[in-house]
Amino acid sequence: MKRIYDFRCPEGHVVEKYIDDGIQNVPCEICKQESTRVVSCRGILLDPTSGDFPSTTMRWARDRQVKIKAERKVAEA
């Protein structure tokens, strides 16, 4: 199965490649040295308005109310 992986070469260049799971090394696109696959962070974004994550939804609603209250106070002044 192909996935996107990050690779880092000895020079510190980091590149992404869409490759098979078994590949551990690829040539660096910048300096042509051998790059090794590294563990990278996954970006997780919770949708606060979906209701799928109740605590996140409640926090979003609470923060939104605070923001609306502050905007109204500024508008009245």
C-alpha positions as CSV (number, residue, x, y, z in Angstrom):
1,M,0.0,0.0,0.0
2,K,1.3,3.4,-0.9
3,R,1.4,6.2,1.6
4,I,3.1,9.6,2.1
5,Y,6.3,9.4,4.2
6,D,8.9,11.9,5.2
7,F,12.5,11.3,4.5
8,R,15.6,13.1,5.9
9,C,19.1,13.1,4.4
10,P,22.4,13.5,6.2
11,E,22.4,17.2,5.2
12,G,19.0,17.7,7.0
13,H,16.8,18.1,4.0
14,V,13.3,16.7,4.6
15,V,11.2,15.6,1.6
16,E,7.8,13.8,1.3
17,K,7.3,10.9,-1.0
18,Y,4.3,8.9,-2.0
19,I,5.7,5.3,-1.9
20,D,5.1,1.7,-0.9
21,D,5.3,0.8,2.8
22,G,8.4,-1.3,2.5
23,I,10.7,1.3,1.1
24,Q,13.0,2.8,3.9
25,N,15.6,4.8,1.8
26,V,15.3,7.0,-1.2
27,P,17.7,9.5,-2.8
28,C,17.3,13.1,-1.6
29,E,15.7,15.3,-4.3
30,I,17.9,18.3,-3.3
31,C,21.4,16.8,-2.7
32,K,21.0,13.3,-4.1
33,Q,22.3,11.6,-0.9
34,E,20.5,8.7,0.6
35,S,17.5,9.8,2.7
36,T,16.1,7.6,5.5
37,R,12.4,7.4,6.4
38,V,11.6,9.3,9.6
39,V,8.6,9.2,11.9
40,S,6.5,12.4,11.4
41,C,3.7,13.9,13.3
42,R,0.2,13.4,12.1
43,G,-2.0,16.4,12.0
44,I,-5.3,15.9,13.7
45,L,-8.1,18.4,13.4
46,L,-11.3,17.9,15.4
47,D,-14.4,19.5,14.0
48,P,-15.9,21.2,17.0
49,T,-19.3,21.7,15.3
50,S,-20.0,18.1,14.3
51,G,-21.0,16.9,17.8
52,D,-18.8,13.9,17.4
53,F,-16.5,15.1,20.2
54,P,-18.8,16.4,23.0
55,S,-16.1,17.9,25.1
56,T,-14.5,19.7,22.2
57,T,-18.0,20.9,21.1
58,M,-18.8,22.3,24.5
59,R,-15.4,24.1,24.7
60,W,-16.0,25.6,21.3
61,A,-19.5,26.8,22.3
62,R,-18.2,28.3,25.5
63,D,-15.3,30.1,23.8
64,R,-17.7,31.3,21.1
65,Q,-20.0,32.8,23.7
66,V,-17.1,34.6,25.4
67,K,-16.0,36.0,22.0
68,I,-19.5,37.2,21.2
69,K,-19.9,38.8,24.6
70,A,-16.6,40.6,24.1
71,E,-17.5,41.8,20.6
72,R,-20.9,43.1,21.8
73,K,-19.1,45.0,24.6
74,V,-16.8,46.6,22.1
75,A,-19.7,47.5,19.8
76,E,-21.6,49.2,22.6
77,A,-18.7,51.4,23.6
